[in-house]
Amino acid sequence: DAYSTPGYGFYLLGCEDTSLDGSTATDKYYASFTLEECTECNITNSESSAKRGRVRCERSTGCRLEYLTVGSQESSAAVFRSCTRCYLTNSILSAGQYGIEMHDSTNSTLIGNTVSSPLTCIYVDNSDRTNISDNTANDSSQSGIVIKDSDSCIVKGNEARQNEDHGMELSSSFLCVIEGNIASDNYDSGFYVEGQNYLYGNIAERNRDHGFETALVHDDLVLIENTARDNRLDGFHIAGGQSDSHITAQDNAASANGQHGFLFQSMFNGTLTDNLAVNNVGRGLFLQYCRNLVLYRNGLGWNDEGDAWDEGGENNQWDNGTDTGNRWGFFIDYTQYDIPGSTGATDRFPEKLDTNPPTIDSPPDIYTNESAPADTVTWTPVDAHPWWYHVYRNSSLVESGDWDGSPISMNTGDLPFGTYEFVLLVRDTCNNNISDTVMVYVDDSVAPEPGSPPDIGYAQSTTGHNITWNPVETNPSWFEVTQNGSLIASGEWNGSAITICVDGLPLGTFNFTLMLVDLAGSSASDTVLVTVSDETPPHVESISDILIQQGTATSLIWNGFDLNPSLYYILINGTTVASGFWNSSEETISLDLSLLETGVHNMTIVLSDAGGNCVSDSAVVTVVDDCSAPEIVPLDDLSLAEDGFPILLRWNVSDSYPISYSVTLNSTEIASGSWNGSPIELTLNELELGVYVLELNLSDIGGNRAFDEVLISVRDVTIPTLSHPVDISCYENETGHLIIWNATDDHPTSYRVYHNGTLIQSGEWTDATMEIIVSTCDLDAGTHIFVAEVSDVAGNTASDTVIVTVLPEPSSTSTTTVDTPDSLLLVQFGLIAGVVSAVAIAYLVARSRDLIQSRGE
């Protein structure tokens, strides 16, 4: 033991293979235990509580310090300088400055130590290949473990908690293996790493900055099976920036971090596979200014700002190029997944991150009735990533909403009678779903209430009589109505009023009963009595007074009507002559009048019905013995022109008992009717040409007859109309000249044409108008007289004459005539010839007119 001596406690200088075990040093100013330039020396199971006491190992090789307890209030607890293969293990160290310092050493080891310090717990500087394992570095005011300018170190299984800077910090150190460490609840990042290093299986949780933070990455940064959860900022904040920066990230997990799960900045090559980023507040995996990265089999889901983002980079491939993409937490059967961000990247082979459907319980079915309170069905589905739920009632959606994983309750509501299928469908964010069905059976315990309409009474033959039931039932099914026990109506019933028309019933009282049945099979009935009375007297068609010839086979006929006929009586002059039952609602009652004597007879019929109602009708029958025929003042025969119509004919006639008349024209009846003895008038509006026999026939009550016959001749007195064409003058052999006459008559028969008195054309004339055409071609020079003549059926004729003058053809040469006696002679001869021609023409015209007149006569 070394007590209360200033300076050093135990000081080994230049020793070899020397050991201190179980030593204690107190109140030492510089160092409690010192190894300087020693080889293979050991200090074990020793203790120091000096105010500035510490363990010093300088320029030593192969020395071991184990199971020490050092409490230095003003200095570092353990300091290594320029050592090789030195060890500090399984010790408890507390210090006023650094817990453990190692400078300029190689191949040394710090294992299993528990260190607390107001500055940095473990500080390694310029010490390559240092093994720092299974140490605890907590509660420092700086970083828990700092490794600076030290390459190829092993940092394994350490804990760094609640430090006010980083949990573990590697700066300007390369090719270090950082494995299985835990950094939690530190005020800065859990792990801060610069350069090319390898991180395996580390955990960073609840740190107030990032979980893992890297900077100045070049060559290769390897991240495998690391976990970052519940950190205030990013789970993994990986910054490159060097042109040769390369990243290999595999099987890492980032969850519930306050910003992004993974943020990669300016990484220019690398592969990211099988990483998991879920439930982070920011984005799951965020590439910023990265290029040439390959990402596949990563699980990305349920991150608040999106599961992925690719911004400002290029050539990043979000699948393996053949058949494997990434697994997404929000997945609805995508054929490809478009990555948000400016690069337009696409995962061509996306898969769902979660393939397990939710689990769900199965509440029991419910049996209730309409009057019971509503029931509640509660399901307890379970899923790590719930999304939404739907509740269906009989296949219709009745409730839906977001599902946060808590139980889901459904109030069935006030259900009417029936069977209801309630189905809960829950779905998670990977589109996995499960459902459960609960049946609700609602019974109807209340029978229908049919109501009770009042009984009905009405007079037969009146209308508008109905029975209307207004039943009350929430679950109607069917109804039937019977009349005196016989079914008259039935069918499905929807709960509305039921109306039965009771018009048209015979006399009597009738029982109408309604029976109602609901869906539960409950029934109820009600009866209404309908009484029908006869308050309408019979109806009889009134007949007119008549006049008959004695002995004529004639009957008097009454037509009666009543729904309930009973008896009839027939009286002649007040004496009943016939009676009996009136058995039909529409019956003809007749009385033979052939045996009545001459005179006036009062005929009365009385009809009664079952209700005691009566009706009567009377007619006067006058019987005569008529032996005198009617008298007619005959009319003269008539001869009329065709246009002499209309004409009124009037016969003065008389008879004591006239009956009827008829008029025939050539045996065809053209007028008839009753005759009361007054004159008979007939108007003839039009008759065609011909001779007609008009006959008037009269008859009276005694069957006596009289007639008058009038002959009527209708004549044609209208002469045909014939046009007058102009005379024609032409040269010999000149063509194109025609004579055209237009003839008109209502009754034409024939036509004729004469040339110089010779008939040259004739024929029948059938139409009311006709053209007669004659050609003047081939006529010789001279004067030609053409006469047209037309006739009608009455022999009326008309004619017209046209003179055609044909001149010789003019000579083709001309001669100059000298005024000599010979020429004068020629002129005179011409004048004489002209006079002779004129005389001849006048003679022919006169002769033609004589011919026409003679034919007209």
Secondary structure, 3 states (H helix, E strand, C coil): CECCCCCEEEEEECCECCEEECCEECCCCCEEEEEECCECCEEECCEECCCCCCEEEECCECCEEECCEEECCCCCCEEEECCECCEEECCEEECCCCCEEEECCECCEEECCEEECCCCCEEEECCCCCEEECCEEECCCCCCEEEECCCCCEEECCEEECCCCCCEEEECCCCCEEECCEEECCCCCCEEEECCCEEECCEEECCCCCCEEEECCCCEEEEECCEEECCCCCCEEEECCCCCCEEEEECCEEECCCCCCEEEECCCEEEEECCEEECCCCCCEEEECCECEEEECCEEECCCCCCEEEECCECCECCCCCCCCCEECCCCCCCCEECCCCCCCEECCCEECCCCCCECCCCCCEEEECCCCCCEEEECCECCCEEEEEEEECCEEEEEEECCCCCEEEECCCCCCEEEEEEEEEEECCCCEEEEEEEEEEECCCCCECCCCCCEEEECCCCCCEEEECCECCCEEEEEEEECCEEEEEEECCCCCEEEECCCCCCEEEEEEEEEEECCCCEEEEEEEEEEECCCCCEECCCCCEEEECCCCCEEEEEEECCCEEEEEEEECCEEEEEEECCCCEEEEEEECCCCCCEEEEEEEEEEECCCCEEEEEEEEEEECCCCCCEECCCCCEEEECCCCCEEEEECEECCCEEEEEEEECCEEEEEEECCCCCEEEEECCCCCEEEEEEEEEEECCCCEEEEEEEEEEECCCCCEECCCCCEEEECCCCCCEEEEEEECCCEEEEEEEECCEEEEEEECCCCEEEEEEECCCCCCEEEEEEEEEEECCCCEEEEEEEEEEECCCCCCCCCCCCCHHHHHHHHHHHHHHHHHHHHHHHHHHHHHHHHHHHHC
